[in-house]
């Protein structure tokens, strides 16, 4: 199998690397926007709404109390010779009591939905964990790898072929130069093995000495 590179379009690799970078950036931006909106909703439902409806309940109770006082005052003013109508005051009281009930119902709904929202957010974070890891970790590593490949290929194309040869030299030595930093460092044991492997092997005692005369025994 040939170890020469069949370089067709480095520009396509560059475009692909750029597309990966854009995808990673857009994905992280979108996830960040959703996360920010989720936190805003929790803040709104956990703090803003409860405080708002507590204040509304207080005000509407005061309105109910004032409407009841007005109805009671009209009832006291009623005599045998004077019977003022207080249907309007009764209607005001009815509306005030309905408004108070609405505020109390909405406050109860806020208390009900707050834990439900938190659970939904937890499930959402669990569902996006894989794509978040992909966009924040896997794609940047792949982009760096592509960058090294592009650099290796460009260096390969800059190498002039040997005199009289019609093809470029093998790619392996050039690629090793760019990828050696990305490889894991070898351990001390591996280094010792490498050094011992580069030294000349000891002579085997069973090796036949070239100075000995050949055996006269015929070969079978």
N, C-alpha and C positions, 0 to 999 in steps of 0.2 A: 504494500500500500504506500503510495507516495506521501511524503511529509511536506510537500510544497503547498502553499496556500493558493486556492483558486479565488482570488480577489475580484469581485464583480462590482460592488458599489459600497464604498465606505460611507458615502453620504446617506444611504438608507439606514445604516447603523446609527449614524448621528441623529437622523430624524426620529428613529425609534427611541433612542435614549432621551431626546427632548420630549417626546410624547409621554414617556414614563414619568419624567420629572413633572410635567404639567398635570398628569393624572394624580400623582401623589399629592401635589400642592392643592389641587381642587378638592380631592377627597378629604384631606385633613381640614381644609377650610370649611367644607360643608358639615363635617362631623363637629367641628368646633362651634359652628353657628347653632346647630341643633342642641348641643350640650349647653350653650349659653341660654337658649330659649327655655330649656328644661329647668335650669336653675332659676330663671326669672319666674316661671310658673309656680315652682315650689315656694319661692319667696312671696309671691302674690297670694297663693292659696293658704300658706301657713301663717303669714303675718298680716298682710294688708287687709284681706277680706275679713278675718276674724275681728280685727280692730275696728274696721268700718261698720260691721253689723252690730258689734257691741254698742257703738256710739248711736247707731240708728235705733236700736231697741230702747236705749235710755231716752232718746228724744221722743219716740212714739209712745212710750209709757207716760211721759209727761203730757203729751197731747190727749191721751185717753183720760188721764186724771182731770185735765182742764175741761174736757167735754162732759165728763160725768158731773163735775161741779156745776157746770152751766145748766145741765138738765135738772139737777137737784135744786138749784136756785129757782128755776122756773116752777118747779113743783111746789116749792114753799110759797111762791107768790100767788098760787091758785087759791081763790076764796069762793064763797057762795055767790058773790056778786061779780067776781072777776075770774075768768077762766082763760088765761092767755094760752095761745097755741105754742107748743114747743116741739112741733114735728121737725122743724129745721135743726134744732139742737140734738134731737135724737138721731137724725141722719148724720150729723157731724160726728157724733159718738160712734155710730156704726162704722163709718169710714175709718175713724181713728183706730178702732179695735181690729178691723180687717188689715190695716197697714201694720199694726203691731204683730199680728199673726204671721204676715208675710215675712217680716224681718226675722222673727224667731225661726220660721221654716228655713229661710236662706242660711241663717247661722248654723242650723243643724246640718244642712247640705254641705256646707264648707267643712265641718268637722268630719263628715262621712267621706268626702272625696279626697281629703288630704292624704290619708294612708294609701288609698287606691292609686293616686298619682305617683307616690313614691315607689310603690311596687312596680308600676308600669315602667318607670324610669330605670329601675334595677334590671328588669327584663330587657329593656332596650340596650343598655350597656353590655349585657351579656351577649346579645345577638350581633353587635357590631364589633366585638373584640377581635375577630379574625381579620376583618377588612381593615380595622385600625392598625393592627400589627403589620399587615401587608403594606399599607401605605406609609407607615412610619419607619419600618425596619427593612422588610424584604426588598421593596422597590429601590430605596437608596443604595442598598448593597448591590443589587443587580445593576443599577446605573453606574456605580463605581467599577464594577466588573466590565461593563461595556466600554467604559472610558479606557480601561487598560487594554482591552482588545483592539480598540480603534488606534491607540498609540502604537501597539505592537504591529498592526497591519501597515500603518503609515511608515513606521521605521523599516518594515520589510520591503515596502515599495521603493524606499530611498536607497536600498542596497543595490549596487551595480552587479550584474551577473559576472561570473568569472570570464576571463578572456577566452573567446572561442565557444563559450557555452550559450545555448539558446534559451535557457531558463534561469530563473532566479534561484539563489541558494535556499536550503531548507529553512522553514520558518521557526523550527523549534528553538534554536539558540537565541533568536531575537525575542520570542515570546517569553522565554524563561527570564530574561532580563526585566521585563515589565511585571511579571506575575510573582517573582520571588518574594516581594514585600508582602503580598497577600497570603502567602503560604504560612503555615504554622511553623514557628521556630523549632529546630530539632533539639532534642534533649542531649545532655552530656553523654549519655550512653550511646546515642546514635552517632555523636561526633567521634567518640572513641572508636566505634565500629567502622566509621568512614575512614579514619586515619589508619586503622589497622588494615582495612581493605585496600588502601592505596599502596601499602608497603609490599615488597616482594615476598611471596610465600616461602616459608622454610622448605629446604630440600627434603624430599621424602627419602627415607633410608632404603626404600625398595627400588629407587630409581636406578636404572642401569647406567654405569659409568661408560661414557663414550670411549675412554682410553682402553677399556678391557677388550681383549680379542674376542671376535665372534665365536660363538659355540660351534664346535665341529659336528654336533649331533644333528643329523638330518631332521628336517621338519616333517611332521606327520600330516 
